[in-house]
Each structure stands twice: as C-alpha cells, then as structure tokens.
Amino acid sequence: MNKHATPSTGWQLEQNAPEAYEEYLVPPMFKPWADQLIATAGISEGDRVLDVACGTGIVARRAASHVGANGTLVGMDINEGMLAVAKKTTADMQPPINWRQGDATDLPFTDESFEVVCCQQALQFIDDPLLAAEEIRRILAPGGRAALSVWRPLDHNPAYTVLADALEQHISEEAGAMMRSPFPAWRKEDLRTLLQDAGFDDVSLTIEIGSIRYPSTTEFVRREAASSPLAEPIKNAEKHARDTLVQDVENRLHRYIDDDGIVSPMEAYILTADL
Ligand SMILES: C[S@@+](CC[C@H](N)C(=O)[O-])C[C@H]1O[C@@H](n2cnc3c(N)ncnc32)[C@H](O)[C@@H]1O
C-alpha cells in the first residue's frame, strides 16, 4: 500500500457535518472559489450583499472587506446547523453579518433590497432552481448583479468521478449518487437559459479551472465523508469495505498522487446575471 493510503483505523467521524465542512472543505476549496466569485460580482463599498444558500458563510465573510462599514451583509441558508457554525465563526466580526434561515425558492426579503446576490455551489441542491433564480432577480435592485457558481459535470472533476464510482462499488448505490449530486450534468446553455428564463437579459458565463489538494487518499475520503451526508453510510459500512474503498481510490487516482498527497483539477461555471 502506498504511504499515503494509511489503513482506516484513523477513521474518526466524530464531528458534526457542518463543523467538518467548515474545517475540511472551506479552507482548501470554498474559500478560494469564494474570492473568485466575489471578484466577478464586482462588489462596491456600501453595497447590500446577500449570500444565498451561504452554508457556513464563507462568501459573506470574504465579502465583508469589500462592502466596508456602510455596506450590509446577509447570509441565508435553509440548514440551521450550517448557520450555527457561520454565527460562531463571525461572533466578533464588525460590521456584523446578519445570518438568516430561509429557503432560496421563497426568499424572506422585499423586492429590490440588494445590489449584489451571490450563490456559491448551491443551485444544484435547490429543488426548483428556476424559482430560486426568479427570487434572486426579484430581490435585486435596478442595476444589481447576481453571481453564481456551479461545478461542471463530473468528467471535469476527476477525483470526484473516482470517489463516486468507488463509493457506489464498495459502500452503496446511494453513496455513489450522493457524491455525484454536487456535479450536475448541466451544460453551459442549460445554465444560461435558466437565468434567461428567470428574467435576466444580460447573462455571462466563464469556465474556471482550479484544483483541490489533500494530504493523502485516506484524508480525501475521510474529510469528504465527514463533511457531507456520506458520514452515515460510510460509518455503517464494514471496516473491510472502507479499507477497500480507500485503496481503490488510491489506485484509480494514481496519476494525481505526488509527494504532498493527492491533487486534482476542479472545474466550475461562474455566471453573472445583470439587471
Ligand atoms: C455545497 S453547500 C455550499 C454552501 C456555501 N455557499 C459555500 O460556498 O460554502 C450547499 C448549501 O445549499 C444549502 N441549500 C440547499 N437547498 C437550499 C434551499 N432551498 N434554500 C437555501 N439553502 C439551501 C445547503 O443547506 C448548503 O448549505
């Protein structure tokens, strides 16, 4: 076994998923993508900014320095656990971020109440993404901008293709499907049409290519599992199945393993929709 694929005795699924998400996925993945989304959003001082489906709030947190003392920042998510971590992480922040619980398809805000609305890696999880896009349009002020990101389909995100296939093979079909869910089969034109159908005439889309790095294959699998609904099926699996899962991922991702662990390209669509 390669030195990076240590046996699964180190499995510790002790944290709750939102805390694990904040610790394991936000620093290497969501934080750099948040900075890119914020740059695309073109936030100005004094803007009122909403982070829709904010999770633990990385976009709102990173936007704080852009809006300055006279701006307003609101983070909204449907999941109380994610919001609890967001609140804890920003307890001392000035100006404060207003964390709200709510559904993206029924935004709890009046019409035209934000200059910028950001939505990072969430549209694919919302039951009715068109309704969410219509809601975003409704709450944008004239001249406002929405900035959204969605992962490209799985074949552009090789580490996750391998992980999803291995989960399906060694854990369960549902575990494989869960790992595929962040990477919808949306093509460029699907997303562009969605935003146009929501009433945005001025939509632009870019393909952005980043990367993700983990210290080992074991850590890649363990951190992804701990930070998502995969925690339960993996915890419930036999130790042998978990060991085989890690070894299989290690073998299949051999070309992305180096002296520092494992690295893989990640690709996303970034869209802006202007009023
Ligand atoms: C992958 S996370 C992304 C979170 C955050 N935007 C980030 O960049 O870290 C997806 C988020 O979408 C939220 N979500 C899913 N459906 C939602 C809905 N209908 N309304 C609001 N939030 C929703 C989930 O609770 C979760 O926090």
The ligand as a Gaussian input file, in Angstrom:
#p B3LYP/6-31G(d) Opt

LIG

0 1
 C      -22.317000      22.891000      -1.005000
 S      -23.123000      23.890000       0.151000
 C      -22.482000      25.489000      -0.339000
 C      -22.541000      26.448000       0.819000
 C      -21.855000      27.791000       0.615000
 N      -22.462000      28.542000      -0.459000
 C      -20.355000      27.657000       0.430000
 O      -19.844000      28.143000      -0.578000
 O      -19.699000      27.090000       1.312000
 C      -24.802000      23.965000      -0.392000
 C      -25.723000      24.711000       0.577000
 O      -27.012000      24.890000      -0.017000
 C      -27.945000      24.908000       1.033000
 N      -29.290000      24.734000       0.472000
 C      -29.777000      23.657000      -0.190000
 N      -31.048000      23.886000      -0.563000
 C      -31.385000      25.139000      -0.129000
 C      -32.545000      25.934000      -0.228000
 N      -33.651000      25.514000      -0.848000
 N      -32.517000      27.175000       0.322000
 C      -31.415000      27.621000       0.953000
 N      -30.277000      26.901000       1.076000
 C      -30.261000      25.672000       0.531000
 C      -27.480000      23.775000       1.931000
 O      -28.034000      23.834000       3.224000
 C      -25.966000      24.001000       1.907000
 O      -25.549000      24.816000       2.963000

